[in-house]
């Protein structure tokens, strides 16, 4: 009897693990469908967007450039000054004109991809072909976000970075991401990033409002006014 109980307990645990894995994969598959589908995203080589950054009530125009697979740059301007940060696929750099910097500061390792606007440097979602990328996902149950019931999926990336994602149980859109901030000025605080105002641009569904919160305080509100897909971008703009 002892062996039989142990065997059935093993089967129950194994089944639970498989069931959770399948549930996570089903949720992710529906999210990928929500944003336009993996095949459509594979056709996208560049994304350029522009809009407004709101830091504590101060508004700054910005422009960002993404190029597959992982080239990224954004520029914030205000009264003739600018802040620029970029990643060229190997190393990053920034120039903070608001601090009167004129030379590029080279950023390496996690500092290179730890952008102050908390954007991922990869053009496509990390959930697209996540297994090939070396990431892992885990179903974490349900929770509410602004009265919306959401599925929780934890992702552990290949580089060990961990984040929890909240997907609307109705349409499977990404509502929230929770992770330790990559912005050094926030001193590794827990950051909640909220996504809303989705709109379809040339077949892909992208959020046009992103709110970053720490300790329930808004740190940054990003409002995207214009998105351009597959406009040619010279690689040189990303280079240090």
Secondary structure, DSSP 8 states (H G I E B T S, - for coil): -HHHHHHHHHHHHHHHHHHHHHHHHHHHHHHHHHTT-HHHHHT--EEEEEEEEEETTEEEEEEEEEETTTEEEEEEEETTEEEEEEE-SS-EEEEEGGGT--S-EEE-THHHH--TT---SSSS-TTTTTTTTT-EEEEEEEEEETTEEEEEEEEE-TTS-EEEEEEETTT--EEEEEEE---GGGTT-EEEEEEEEEEEETTEEEEEEEEEEETTEEEEEEEEEEEEES----GGGG--
